[in-house]
Amino acid sequence: MVFRSLRRPLLAWLTALALLLFTPAPAWADFVLPPLPYALDALEPAIDATTMTIHHDRHHGAYVANLNSLIEANPTLAKLSLETLQGQISSFPVAVRNNAGGHWNHSQFWAVMAPAGEGGEPSADLLAAINGAFGSMETLHSQFNQAATGRFGSGWAWLIRKSDGNLAITSTANQDNPLMDLPGIEPGTPLLGLDVWEHAYYLQYQNRRPDYIKAWWSLVNWSEVNRRYAALS
């Protein structure tokens, strides 16, 4: 009698477990928040651990969650990689543009930073391209800083490789990026991108965006930038 009374709930529990284990994950499981490649406090003193926690877990996490929530209404998203999606973003609603851009932009942002002293140096090939495009590394810094400080409101500054192979510096508003097929955006493949939204720096620097930008240069992961440049050569 005891077994009979337990048989039904036991079967229900086993059925639920089987469904959990063997039901394929939804396609939008591909959009996931990438872990940081370093500890939350690894970029101090340039970027504090509290800012990193809020920026990565809450802001970037929200873009991923929001993008996943949009897949049911935009099923084509389930068939596209995040990077491919950037190049087709004009075909989607603004909400997809904002959240897919936020996801891609932040994913590359974490990768192009490293603890101070661990980011290496520009490769010979990249340095030659920088000198050819800007004249010197110092001029690259100056022009990049101008793009980052001059971006009104929220957005990004970028070092890109254009389709003709030349390097250029550009800036985009909000969560747009140079991969997007949108008017008014200088197209190219980002090699280096800096987030100048206030949530990226305000806790530590308040309204002193230039100080944040200056400190950020000590964190650039040139090894990753070299890899991206070499992949396009």
Secondary structure as GFF3:
##gff-version 3
##sequence-region A 1 233
A	DSSP	alpha_helix	2	22	.	.	.	ID=ss1
A	DSSP	three_ten_helix	27	30	.	.	.	ID=ss2
A	DSSP	alpha_helix	49	53	.	.	.	ID=ss3
A	DSSP	pi_helix	54	60	.	.	.	ID=ss4
A	DSSP	alpha_helix	61	69	.	.	.	ID=ss5
A	DSSP	three_ten_helix	75	79	.	.	.	ID=ss6
A	DSSP	alpha_helix	82	86	.	.	.	ID=ss7
A	DSSP	three_ten_helix	89	91	.	.	.	ID=ss8
A	DSSP	alpha_helix	94	111	.	.	.	ID=ss9
A	DSSP	alpha_helix	124	134	.	.	.	ID=ss10
A	DSSP	alpha_helix	137	150	.	.	.	ID=ss11
A	DSSP	beta_strand	155	161	.	.	.	ID=ss12
A	DSSP	beta_strand	167	173	.	.	.	ID=ss13
A	DSSP	beta_strand	189	195	.	.	.	ID=ss14
A	DSSP	three_ten_helix	198	200	.	.	.	ID=ss15
A	DSSP	alpha_helix	202	205	.	.	.	ID=ss16
A	DSSP	alpha_helix	209	216	.	.	.	ID=ss17
A	DSSP	three_ten_helix	217	219	.	.	.	ID=ss18
A	DSSP	alpha_helix	222	232	.	.	.	ID=ss19
###
